Amino acid sequence: MGGEVSDQELPGALRGDLAHFFPSEILQLLQLAQATGRLELERAGERSELYVERGRPVFARTSGAAVSTGQILVHRGIVTREALQLALAEQGAHPGERLGALLVAAGAVSQDELQSAVNEALRRVIFGLLLWREGTFRFLPGEQVGAGDVKLDLDLDRL
């Protein structure tokens, strides 16, 4: 008994089936409500999280296939594949270090170039989520993105 609340009994959590409520509709509701929290989406073999602040998406991550910030920097010609591999090896030696922070510290990218690439990677994750048509969702109000995560400034109306 112990008074613990299970994951299934979280108060105030909005939840449902993506066959009935598309991700774009959920995001519109969160925008209208000016909600702040974490939207979890799950489908076979994939789990994604989307953080919103005052109804606007500010951060996203997925366990599924996604274009990484490093890949974007290489594609843009800002970082060479070799520099990216060196930074990834450095990151492997120092778990918890952000790849972007390592690239900036090494002088491989500027903070502005990194921010632009991170924003593109986050937008791609969000755009991918908008296409989901099966799975489940759950919104956990009040949860916020971590202090080390780069926030995205994205207007939902432009989606």
N, C-alpha and C positions, 0 to 999 in steps of 0.2 A: 504494500500500500504506500507508505512513505511519502505521499503527496506529490510524486513526480508526474509531470505532464508528458505524455508520449508525443512523438512527432505527429501522430494522427489527430491529436486533440488540441493543437496549438490554437489559442484564442485569437480571433480576428483574422485568421488566415483565409484568404480567398483561394479556392481550388476548383479544378474542373477538368474536363476532357477536351482536348484540342480538336476533336471531331465536331464539337458543338460550338466552341469559341475559338476563333482563329487568334494567333498571337497579335495581329494588328488590332483586333477588337479589344483585347486585354490591355494593350498599351494605351489605346484611346481612353478606356475607362480609368486607368491609372493617371493619365494626363488630366482628365476632367476632375478627378478627385485630388489632384495636386499631391499624390501619394509619394512617400519615401519608403523604400524597402528593397527587398530582394525577390525577384521573380525567378522561380526554379521551373525549368521545363525538362521533361524526360520523355524519351522514346526508346525503342529497342536499341540497346547498345550505345546510347548517347545521353549525356546530361549537360545542360547548359544553365548558366545563371546570368541574369540581367539585373543590374542595380539601377534604381531610379531615385532621383531626388527632385522633389516638388513636381513630379510627373514627367520629368525628362530623363531619358537613358543617359547614364554617366559611365557605366563600365559593363563589360560582358566577357564571359569566358565560356569555353565549350570543351568537352572531352572528345568531340568529333573532329573531323578534318577541318582545318582552318588555315588560312595564310598567316604566317607569323610576321611579326615586325621585322625580324632579321631578313626574311625573304623579300619583304617590300624594300628594305634598304638596299639589298643586292640588286633587285630588279630596277630600281631607280638609278643605279650606278654610284651610289653614295659610299657603299662599303663593298669591298671585294669578297668573294667567297672565302678566300684564305683568311681575311681579317675576321669574318664571321665565325669561321671554324676555330680560330684562336680564342675568340671571346667565349664561344660555347665550351671549349676545353677549360678555360679559366673559370667559367661558371660552374662546371662540373667539380672543380677543385674547391670551390667555395659555395656550397649549397645555400640557397636563400638569397644570393646576390642576384639582382636584376640584370639581365643581359644588356638592356639599354644603358644602365648606369655604368657597366663595364666598358661599353663602346664609347661613351662620352668621356670617361676617365682616361681611356687610351688615346683620346683625340681623334678617333675614327669618324665620329659624327658630332654635330652640334646639338645642343638641347632642342633647338627649333626643328631640326631635321628629324630627331628622334620623336618629338611630339607629333609631328605630321604623320610619320609612319605608324605610330601607335594608334592615332585617330583613324587612319585608314583600316588597320587591322580590326579595331573594335567595330567600325561601321560594317565591315564585311561579316563579322560574326552576327551582328544584329540583323542585317539583311537576310542572312541565311536562316535565322530563327523565324523571320516573317513568313517563310515558305513552308514551315512545318504544318502538317494537316492531321497528324496522329500523335498520340502521346498524352501526357498529363501536364498540368501546370499547378503551381502553388505560389501564392504571394505572401511573403512574410513582412508585415509592416515594421518600419523602424530600423531594419538592418541597413548598415551603411558599408560602403566600399572601404577597403583597407587603406591605411595612411600612405603606404608605398605605391599604391596603384595610381596610374595616370588617368585622370578623368577625361571623359569625352564630353564635348558640348554639342549636342545634336538636337535639332529641332524636329520633333515628331511630325509636324505638318509637312516637312520636306521629304519624309519617307513615303 
